[in-house]
């Protein structure tokens, strides 16, 4: 158990040396580290220099009494257990002492050594539990704050991702609509000479020839020389143009452009418009 493994420090304050000696003997047998002071002023000096787990002090002392001392001690080490020894037994007086001095326990004279040791032990066990609880609360506060920070960071990232995604979607929509409604015909052809994309203007021109354009070989819609031009463009990347190509009953200018080398796809784009 953590309590038995820990060596606690106890400060005993009393103006009578015999009482201090008796307390020191009794408590050292319990493996406590004992500090003594024969006045409140000296006790406060010790508190300023040493971390104390429990204070045991007599109420009646010349100069600074026990209650006054404990009020000052609370300012120096607020988490220390404070026990007051007093001869007063009136309930009202004891209650006032507890409220004013922030006292954890009061021992009424004459005190019994065994009872004193048990009270101290119980008080220190409670002190350990309270300290652990405070530490856990602080750690949880830190973890909660970190969780809040991470959550806020995540929310900001999601907002950023959402914003970027919306921009990309809008850009794709604009790109698609621009391509779809260009005033010239646009046909996308993959490396196997299959039509994979047709914009609105190309549909108007080509559907009277072949209603189902997508998936067809270009030779079914365009003259053979257009297919040859596409194959050459795909091979060496050079942009090629043909003038006065007959499609249906009309003449068109046609340009073949290979897709950019950094594109994920391989193929060629045909653009064409009616010759005047």
Secondary structure, DSSP 8 states (H G I E B T S, - for coil): -HHHHS--EEEEE-S-HHHHHHHHHHHHTTT-EEEEESSHHHHHHHHHHS--SEEEEES--SSS-HHHHHHHHHHH-TTSEEEEEES---HHHHHHHHHHHT-SEEEESS--HHHHHHHHHHHHHHHHHHHHHHHHHHHHHHHHHHHHHHHHHHHHHHHHHHHHHHHHHHHHHHHHHHHHT-SSEEEEEETTSBEEEE-HHHHHHHTTT-S--TTSBGGGTS-HHHHHHHHHHHHH---EEEEEEEETTEEEEEEEEE--TTSSS-EEEEEEEE--
